[in-house]
Amino acid sequence: MDQEYERRLLRQINHQNLPTECVSATCSPVSIKSGDRFIPTRAGSNWSINFHYANENCRSPNQTHKAKDVTTDSSKDAVAYAALLRNELLGAGIETVPDTLTDDRRHAVLTQDSHSLFRVTRLCDLSVDGDSVTSVCWNERGSLVAVGTHKGYVQIWDATGGRKLTSLEGHSARVGALAWNGEQLSSGSRDRVILQRDVRTPPSAERRLQGHRQEVCGLKWSPDHQHLASGGNDNKLLVWNSSSLLPVQQYSDHLAAVKAIAWSPHQHGLLVSGGGTADRCLRFWNTLTGQALQSTDTGSQVCNLAWSKHANELVSTHGYSQNQILVWKYPSLTQVAKLTGHSYRVLYLAVSPDGEAIVTGAGDETLRFWNVFSKTRCTKESKSVLNLFTRIR
């Protein structure tokens, strides 16, 4: 198919007010190979990688920023990203947003030779079965990767050995959300069902969680492994515990699909969610009390959320209409940085194992690597009255 036609089609889909998280492959005449959720792939791509650094430290502005050595975990990440988005890795600009709390905040762009850093390995090819990848998720140890498919299967792969361990049935439609909890794997589907299965037991041993009225778009387990948050195309955010088959909490404040979900690693029970085009808001919840804390309008549909492991900050990726990546302080919700460069909705986000870098994927057929969180920058715990968790013992 002509590449220019693909781009025009993606642009048309991108500017419609379709839910960010649940764009059907049947919405376009090219079906699986095109569309905002299913990124077009190119055979024999010319891999060219640009790394983007939004470093925060106290070094001199003239000091050279050096790229970190790529670890084994990074190589494993590359395998999963390649299985989902096999495209060129292009450059992008960084737009600085003034931070009223920090005077010394610098941004730089650093380019590295891709051939010396990455070895891309094909993990699986579902096209031989007439299927396609709709979601991927590493387990906590980084040894297994779960792959959700358009036909409703969940495959478990040993990434190191490059072999498929099992293929789980149970869903009747595409699997767009996956979340590991130890040896248990939760999967959310367009069939509105969440299946929770232990990969060590027979497939028949499963828990079926039914609470959403439309496609399940997002899944995240809490850091203490006790609660699962799910977002749906029905604009609902649900919280489940590890034993009940019914949600223990339900939040209905969002006005659009909820795909973006993240639990704070710093405050127990703090959950953030983001809404689609008709909502555009980040909303924070105290799941210990079931109360809404605060919200902010981001100006664009929210596609992904992730907390920093090292500071009380989070990153959000966005779609229509600005396609930007924003870094926020919490609880002040001050914008630390705005990262621009993607020309289509930034539907995919992953954080590196060391917690310092992120990789983003979008419908513009690019993957972009950013260094947005620093281990070395010292941050003090906020004493704001907005942060109710500072008083929880």
Order of alpha helices (4+ residues) and beta strands (2+ residues): alpha-beta-alpha-beta-beta-beta-beta-beta-beta-beta-beta-beta-beta-beta-beta-beta-beta-beta-beta-beta-beta-beta-beta-beta-beta-beta-beta-beta
